[in-house]
Amino acid sequence: MGNLATSYSDLGEHQKAKELRKQVLGDNHPDTLHTMSNLAISYSDLGEYQKAEELRVLVLEKQKQVLGDNHPDTLKIKKMLDSM
């Protein structure tokens, strides 16, 4: 299932990848959070800035809980939010 989620991500199908990873790994797994971050990027690319920001805020909150405030992935999301 993990390989299928990766294939979806590689094809730009981030929503499908996110749902599959959530189902297999759970909401707070780092791979799920990474896929959610990629989905936020896709939303931005599509001009859906409100969706992108809301998803990034959610990812940031979860990453702080799971990875900590100073983890590189947490800092990356903080930077993305600051640049919006």
The first five atom37 places (N, CA, C, CB, O) and aatype in JSON, in Angstrom:
{
  "aatype": [12, 7, 2, 10, 0, 16, 15, 18, 15, 3, 10, 7, 6, 8, 5, 11, 0, 11, 6, 10, 1, 11, 5, 19, 10, 7, 3, 2, 8, 14, 3, 16, 10, 8, 16, 12, 15, 2, 10, 0, 9, 15, 18, 15, 3, 10, 7, 6, 18, 5, 11, 0, 6, 6, 10, 1, 19, 10, 19, 10, 6, 11, 5, 11, 5, 19, 10, 7, 3, 2, 8, 14, 3, 16, 10, 11, 9, 11, 11, 12, 10, 3, 15, 12],
  "atom_mask": [
    [1, 1, 1, 1, 1],
    [1, 1, 1, 0, 1],
    [1, 1, 1, 1, 1],
    [1, 1, 1, 1, 1],
    [1, 1, 1, 1, 1],
    [1, 1, 1, 1, 1],
    [1, 1, 1, 1, 1],
    [1, 1, 1, 1, 1],
    [1, 1, 1, 1, 1],
    [1, 1, 1, 1, 1],
    [1, 1, 1, 1, 1],
    [1, 1, 1, 0, 1],
    [1, 1, 1, 1, 1],
    [1, 1, 1, 1, 1],
    [1, 1, 1, 1, 1],
    [1, 1, 1, 1, 1],
    [1, 1, 1, 1, 1],
    [1, 1, 1, 1, 1],
    [1, 1, 1, 1, 1],
    [1, 1, 1, 1, 1],
    [1, 1, 1, 1, 1],
    [1, 1, 1, 1, 1],
    [1, 1, 1, 1, 1],
    [1, 1, 1, 1, 1],
    [1, 1, 1, 1, 1],
    [1, 1, 1, 0, 1],
    [1, 1, 1, 1, 1],
    [1, 1, 1, 1, 1],
    [1, 1, 1, 1, 1],
    [1, 1, 1, 1, 1],
    [1, 1, 1, 1, 1],
    [1, 1, 1, 1, 1],
    [1, 1, 1, 1, 1],
    [1, 1, 1, 1, 1],
    [1, 1, 1, 1, 1],
    [1, 1, 1, 1, 1],
    [1, 1, 1, 1, 1],
    [1, 1, 1, 1, 1],
    [1, 1, 1, 1, 1],
    [1, 1, 1, 1, 1],
    [1, 1, 1, 1, 1],
    [1, 1, 1, 1, 1],
    [1, 1, 1, 1, 1],
    [1, 1, 1, 1, 1],
    [1, 1, 1, 1, 1],
    [1, 1, 1, 1, 1],
    [1, 1, 1, 0, 1],
    [1, 1, 1, 1, 1],
    [1, 1, 1, 1, 1],
    [1, 1, 1, 1, 1],
    [1, 1, 1, 1, 1],
    [1, 1, 1, 1, 1],
    [1, 1, 1, 1, 1],
    [1, 1, 1, 1, 1],
    [1, 1, 1, 1, 1],
    [1, 1, 1, 1, 1],
    [1, 1, 1, 1, 1],
    [1, 1, 1, 1, 1],
    [1, 1, 1, 1, 1],
    [1, 1, 1, 1, 1],
    [1, 1, 1, 1, 1],
    [1, 1, 1, 1, 1],
    [1, 1, 1, 1, 1],
    [1, 1, 1, 1, 1],
    [1, 1, 1, 1, 1],
    [1, 1, 1, 1, 1],
    [1, 1, 1, 1, 1],
    [1, 1, 1, 0, 1],
    [1, 1, 1, 1, 1],
    [1, 1, 1, 1, 1],
    [1, 1, 1, 1, 1],
    [1, 1, 1, 1, 1],
    [1, 1, 1, 1, 1],
    [1, 1, 1, 1, 1],
    [1, 1, 1, 1, 1],
    [1, 1, 1, 1, 1],
    [1, 1, 1, 1, 1],
    [1, 1, 1, 1, 1],
    [1, 1, 1, 1, 1],
    [1, 1, 1, 1, 1],
    [1, 1, 1, 1, 1],
    [1, 1, 1, 1, 1],
    [1, 1, 1, 1, 1],
    [1, 1, 1, 1, 1]
  ],
  "atom_positions": [
    [[0.81, -1.19, 0.0], [0.0, 0.0, 0.0], [0.86, 1.26, 0.0], [-0.93, 0.0, 1.19], [0.5, 2.26, -0.62]],
    [[2.0, 1.2, 0.71], [2.88, 2.35, 0.75], [3.42, 2.7, -0.62], [0.0, 0.0, 0.0], [3.54, 3.88, -0.97]],
    [[3.75, 1.67, -1.41], [4.25, 1.92, -2.76], [3.17, 2.53, -3.65], [4.76, 0.62, -3.39], [3.46, 3.37, -4.5]],
    [[1.94, 2.12, -3.45], [0.84, 2.69, -4.23], [0.66, 4.17, -3.89], [-0.47, 1.92, -3.96], [0.44, 4.99, -4.78]],
    [[0.76, 4.51, -2.61], [0.66, 5.91, -2.2], [1.79, 6.73, -2.8], [0.67, 6.03, -0.67], [1.58, 7.86, -3.24]],
    [[2.99, 6.17, -2.83], [4.13, 6.86, -3.44], [3.89, 7.06, -4.93], [5.43, 6.06, -3.21], [4.21, 8.12, -5.47]],
    [[3.34, 6.06, -5.59], [3.03, 6.19, -7.02], [2.01, 7.29, -7.27], [2.52, 4.86, -7.58], [2.15, 8.07, -8.21]],
    [[0.99, 7.35, -6.42], [0.02, 8.44, -6.54], [0.7, 9.8, -6.4], [-1.1, 8.28, -5.49], [0.43, 10.72, -7.16]],
    [[1.58, 9.91, -5.41], [2.3, 11.18, -5.22], [3.13, 11.53, -6.44], [3.2, 11.11, -3.97], [3.14, 12.68, -6.89]],
    [[3.84, 10.55, -6.96], [4.68, 10.78, -8.14], [3.87, 11.24, -9.35], [5.45, 9.51, -8.49], [4.38, 11.97, -10.2]],
    [[2.62, 10.82, -9.41], [1.74, 11.21, -10.51], [0.99, 12.51, -10.24], [0.74, 10.1, -10.78], [0.18, 12.96, -11.05]],
    [[1.28, 13.11, -9.08], [0.61, 14.36, -8.73], [-0.77, 14.15, -8.13], [0.0, 0.0, 0.0], [-1.52, 15.11, -7.95]],
    [[-1.11, 12.93, -7.81], [-2.4, 12.59, -7.21], [-2.27, 12.63, -5.69], [-2.9, 11.17, -7.69], [-2.43, 11.61, -5.01]],
    [[-1.98, 13.81, -5.16], [-1.66, 13.94, -3.74], [-2.87, 13.67, -2.84], [-1.13, 15.32, -3.46], [-2.7, 13.15, -1.73]],
    [[-4.06, 14.0, -3.29], [-5.25, 13.72, -2.48], [-5.42, 12.21, -2.29], [-6.52, 14.32, -3.15], [-5.68, 11.75, -1.18]],
    [[-5.26, 11.44, -3.37], [-5.38, 9.98, -3.27], [-4.28, 9.42, -2.38], [-5.32, 9.33, -4.66], [-4.52, 8.54, -1.56]],
    [[-3.07, 9.94, -2.54], [-1.95, 9.48, -1.72], [-2.2, 9.78, -0.25], [-0.64, 10.14, -2.17], [-1.94, 8.94, 0.62]],
    [[-2.72, 10.97, 0.03], [-3.01, 11.35, 1.42], [-4.03, 10.4, 2.04], [-3.53, 12.81, 1.48], [-3.83, 9.92, 3.15]],
    [[-5.11, 10.14, 1.32], [-6.16, 9.27, 1.87], [-5.63, 7.86, 2.11], [-7.36, 9.22, 0.91], [-5.94, 7.25, 3.13]],
    [[-4.84, 7.35, 1.19], [-4.29, 6.0, 1.35], [-3.32, 5.95, 2.53], [-3.57, 5.56, 0.06], [-3.37, 5.01, 3.33]],
    [[-2.46, 6.95, 2.65], [-1.52, 6.97, 3.77], [-2.25, 7.13, 5.11], [-0.5, 8.11, 3.59], [-1.87, 6.5, 6.09]],
    [[-3.27, 7.96, 5.14], [-4.05, 8.11, 6.38], [-4.68, 6.77, 6.77], [-5.15, 9.18, 6.21], [-4.7, 6.4, 7.95]],
    [[-5.18, 6.05, 5.77], [-5.82, 4.76, 6.03], [-4.8, 3.75, 6.55], [-6.49, 4.24, 4.75], [-5.1, 3.01, 7.5]],
    [[-3.62, 3.7, 5.95], [-2.63, 2.7, 6.3], [-1.8, 3.11, 7.51], [-1.71, 2.44, 5.11], [-1.57, 2.3, 8.41]],
    [[-1.35, 4.37, 7.55], [-0.39, 4.81, 8.55], [-1.01, 5.6, 9.7], [0.66, 5.63, 7.91], [-0.45, 5.66, 10.79]],
    [[-2.15, 6.2, 9.46], [-2.78, 7.05, 10.47], [-2.55, 8.52, 10.17], [0.0, 0.0, 0.0], [-1.71, 8.89, 9.35]],
    [[-3.32, 9.37, 10.84], [-3.31, 10.81, 10.6], [-2.0, 11.49, 10.95], [-4.41, 11.46, 11.37], [-1.63, 12.48, 10.32]],
    [[-1.29, 10.98, 11.94], [-0.12, 11.69, 12.46], [1.22, 11.09, 12.05], [-0.2, 11.73, 13.94], [2.26, 11.5, 12.57]],
    [[1.22, 10.14, 11.15], [2.48, 9.55, 10.69], [3.23, 10.58, 9.85], [2.23, 8.24, 9.88], [2.61, 11.3, 9.06]],
    [[4.55, 10.68, 9.99], [5.33, 11.65, 9.2], [5.1, 11.54, 7.69], [6.79, 11.47, 9.49], [5.09, 12.56, 7.01]],
    [[4.93, 10.33, 7.17], [4.68, 10.19, 5.72], [3.33, 10.79, 5.33], [4.74, 8.71, 5.31], [3.21, 11.41, 4.27]],
    [[2.33, 10.61, 6.18], [1.02, 11.22, 5.93], [1.14, 12.73, 5.95], [-0.01, 10.74, 6.97], [0.57, 13.41, 5.08]],
    [[1.86, 13.27, 6.92], [2.03, 14.72, 7.03], [2.79, 15.27, 5.83], [2.77, 15.08, 8.32], [2.48, 16.36, 5.34]],
    [[3.78, 14.53, 5.35], [4.54, 14.96, 4.17], [3.62, 15.02, 2.94], [5.73, 13.99, 3.9], [3.69, 15.97, 2.16]],
    [[2.78, 14.02, 2.79], [1.84, 14.01, 1.67], [0.85, 15.16, 1.77], [1.1, 12.67, 1.61], [0.49, 15.77, 0.77]],
    [[0.39, 15.45, 2.98], [-0.51, 16.59, 3.18], [0.18, 17.9, 2.81], [-1.0, 16.64, 4.64], [-0.45, 18.8, 2.25]],
    [[1.45, 18.0, 3.13], [2.23, 19.19, 2.75], [2.31, 19.31, 1.23], [3.64, 19.13, 3.35], [2.17, 20.41, 0.68]],
    [[2.54, 18.2, 0.55], [2.58, 18.21, -0.91], [1.23, 18.6, -1.5], [3.0, 16.83, -1.44], [1.16, 19.31, -2.51]],
    [[0.16, 18.15, -0.87], [-1.18, 18.52, -1.33], [-1.4, 20.02, -1.18], [-2.26, 17.74, -0.54], [-2.01, 20.65, -2.04]],
    [[-0.89, 20.6, -0.11], [-0.99, 22.06, 0.08], [-0.26, 22.8, -1.03], [-0.43, 22.47, 1.45], [-0.73, 23.83, -1.5]],
    [[0.88, 22.28, -1.44], [1.63, 22.88, -2.55], [0.79, 22.81, -3.83], [3.0, 22.16, -2.76], [0.73, 23.78, -4.59]],
    [[0.15, 21.68, -4.06], [-0.71, 21.53, -5.24], [-1.86, 22.53, -5.2], [-1.26, 20.1, -5.33], [-2.2, 23.14, -6.22]],
    [[-2.46, 22.71, -4.03], [-3.53, 23.71, -3.9], [-3.02, 25.1, -4.27], [-4.09, 23.71, -2.47], [-3.69, 25.84, -4.99]],
    [[-1.83, 25.45, -3.79], [-1.25, 26.76, -4.13], [-1.03, 26.89, -5.62], [0.08, 26.97, -3.38], [-1.34, 27.92, -6.22]],
    [[-0.49, 25.83, -6.22], [-0.24, 25.84, -7.66], [-1.52, 26.03, -8.46], [0.46, 24.55, -8.09], [-1.51, 26.59, -9.56]],
    [[-2.64, 25.56, -7.91], [-3.94, 25.68, -8.58], [-4.65, 26.98, -8.24], [-4.82, 24.5, -8.2], [-5.77, 27.23, -8.7]],
    [[-4.0, 27.82, -7.42], [-4.6, 29.09, -7.03], [-5.61, 28.97, -5.9], [0.0, 0.0, 0.0], [-6.33, 29.92, -5.61]],
    [[-5.66, 27.82, -5.25], [-6.57, 27.6, -4.13], [-5.83, 27.91, -2.83], [-7.12, 26.12, -4.13], [-5.53, 27.03, -2.03]],
    [[-5.55, 29.2, -2.65], [-4.68, 29.63, -1.56], [-5.28, 29.43, -0.18], [-4.33, 31.08, -1.74], [-4.56, 29.11, 0.77]],
    [[-6.58, 29.6, -0.05], [-7.22, 29.4, 1.25], [-7.1, 27.94, 1.68], [-8.71, 29.81, 1.19], [-6.76, 27.66, 2.83]],
    [[-7.37, 27.0, 0.76], [-7.22, 25.58, 1.07], [-5.78, 25.26, 1.44], [-7.67, 24.72, -0.12], [-5.52, 24.51, 2.38]],
    [[-4.85, 25.83, 0.69], [-3.43, 25.58, 0.94], [-3.04, 26.05, 2.34], [-2.56, 26.28, -0.11], [-2.37, 25.34, 3.08]],
    [[-3.48, 27.25, 2.68], [-3.12, 27.79, 4.0], [-3.74, 26.97, 5.13], [-3.57, 29.25, 4.11], [-3.07, 26.66, 6.11]],
    [[-5.0, 26.61, 4.99], [-5.67, 25.81, 6.02], [-4.98, 24.47, 6.22], [-7.14, 25.59, 5.66], [-4.79, 24.03, 7.35]],
    [[-4.59, 23.84, 5.13], [-3.92, 22.54, 5.22], [-2.54, 22.69, 5.83], [-3.83, 21.89, 3.84], [-2.12, 21.86, 6.64]],
    [[-1.82, 23.74, 5.46], [-0.49, 23.97, 6.04], [-0.57, 24.23, 7.54], [0.19, 25.15, 5.35], [0.29, 23.77, 8.29]],
    [[-1.58, 24.96, 7.98], [-1.76, 25.21, 9.42], [-2.0, 23.88, 10.14], [-2.94, 26.2, 9.67], [-1.44, 23.64, 11.21]],
    [[-2.84, 23.04, 9.56], [-3.11, 21.73, 10.15], [-1.84, 20.89, 10.22], [-4.19, 21.0, 9.35], [-1.55, 20.28, 11.25]],
    [[-1.09, 20.86, 9.12], [0.16, 20.1, 9.08], [1.14, 20.63, 10.12], [0.78, 20.16, 7.67], [1.78, 19.85, 10.82]],
    [[1.25, 21.94, 10.23], [2.16, 22.54, 11.2], [1.8, 22.11, 12.62], [2.14, 24.07, 11.1], [2.68, 21.73, 13.39]],
    [[0.53, 22.16, 12.97], [0.1, 21.75, 14.31], [0.45, 20.3, 14.58], [-1.41, 21.96, 14.46], [0.97, 19.97, 15.65]],
    [[0.18, 19.43, 13.61], [0.47, 18.0, 13.79], [1.97, 17.74, 13.84], [-0.16, 17.19, 12.66], [2.43, 16.92, 14.63]],
    [[2.74, 18.44, 13.0], [4.19, 18.23, 13.0], [4.81, 18.68, 14.31], [4.83, 18.98, 11.84], [5.74, 18.04, 14.8]],
    [[4.32, 19.76, 14.88], [4.83, 20.19, 16.18], [4.62, 19.1, 17.22], [4.14, 21.5, 16.63], [5.5, 18.84, 18.04]],
    [[3.45, 18.46, 17.19], [3.14, 17.39, 18.14], [4.0, 16.16, 17.91], [1.67, 17.02, 18.06], [4.52, 15.56, 18.85]],
    [[4.14, 15.78, 16.64], [4.8, 14.52, 16.29], [6.32, 14.66, 16.21], [4.26, 14.01, 14.97], [7.05, 13.82, 16.71]],
    [[6.78, 15.74, 15.57], [8.2, 15.88, 15.27], [8.92, 16.89, 16.17], [8.38, 16.28, 13.85], [10.13, 16.82, 16.34]],
    [[8.18, 17.83, 16.73], [8.77, 18.87, 17.55], [8.92, 20.18, 16.78], [0.0, 0.0, 0.0], [8.87, 20.21, 15.55]],
    [[9.12, 21.25, 17.54], [9.19, 22.6, 16.95], [10.4, 22.83, 16.06], [9.2, 23.61, 18.04], [10.32, 23.63, 15.12]],
    [[11.5, 22.15, 16.32], [12.74, 22.44, 15.6], [13.11, 21.4, 14.54], [13.86, 22.55, 16.57], [14.21, 21.43, 14.0]],
    [[12.2, 20.5, 14.25], [12.46, 19.5, 13.2], [12.46, 20.21, 11.85], [11.38, 18.35, 13.23], [11.68, 21.14, 11.64]],
    [[13.33, 19.8, 10.92], [13.4, 20.45, 9.6], [12.06, 20.51, 8.87], [14.4, 19.74, 8.74], [11.76, 21.51, 8.22]],
    [[11.25, 19.46, 8.96], [9.95, 19.48, 8.28], [9.01, 20.51, 8.9], [9.3, 18.09, 8.33], [8.26, 21.17, 8.18]],
    [[9.06, 20.64, 10.22], [8.24, 21.65, 10.9], [8.68, 23.05, 10.5], [8.33, 21.48, 12.43], [7.85, 23.91, 10.22]],
    [[9.98, 23.27, 10.47], [10.51, 24.58, 10.09], [10.17, 24.92, 8.64], [12.02, 24.62, 10.3], [9.92, 26.08, 8.32]],
    [[10.16, 23.91, 7.77], [9.83, 24.14, 6.36], [8.38, 24.61, 6.21], [10.04, 22.84, 5.54], [8.11, 25.54, 5.45]],
    [[7.46, 23.98, 6.94], [6.06, 24.39, 6.87], [5.9, 25.8, 7.45], [5.16, 23.4, 7.63], [5.14, 26.6, 6.91]],
    [[6.6, 26.1, 8.54], [6.54, 27.45, 9.11], [6.98, 28.48, 8.07], [7.44, 27.56, 10.37], [6.35, 29.53, 7.92]],
    [[8.05, 28.17, 7.35], [8.56, 29.08, 6.33], [7.53, 29.26, 5.2], [9.89, 28.56, 5.75], [7.32, 30.38, 4.72]],
    [[6.9, 28.17, 4.79], [5.87, 28.26, 3.75], [4.72, 29.15, 4.19], [5.35, 26.86, 3.39], [4.22, 29.96, 3.4]],
    [[4.29, 29.0, 5.44], [3.19, 29.83, 5.95], [3.6, 31.29, 6.03], [2.74, 29.33, 7.32], [2.81, 32.18, 5.73]],
    [[4.83, 31.54, 6.44], [5.32, 32.92, 6.54], [5.38, 33.6, 5.18], [6.69, 32.95, 7.18], [5.24, 34.82, 5.09]],
    [[5.58, 32.82, 4.12], [5.73, 33.4, 2.78], [4.39, 33.61, 2.07], [6.62, 32.52, 1.93], [4.35, 34.14, 0.96]],
    [[3.3, 33.19, 2.7], [1.98, 33.32, 2.06], [1.46, 34.74, 2.2], [0.97, 32.34, 2.67], [0.37, 35.04, 1.73]]
  ]
}
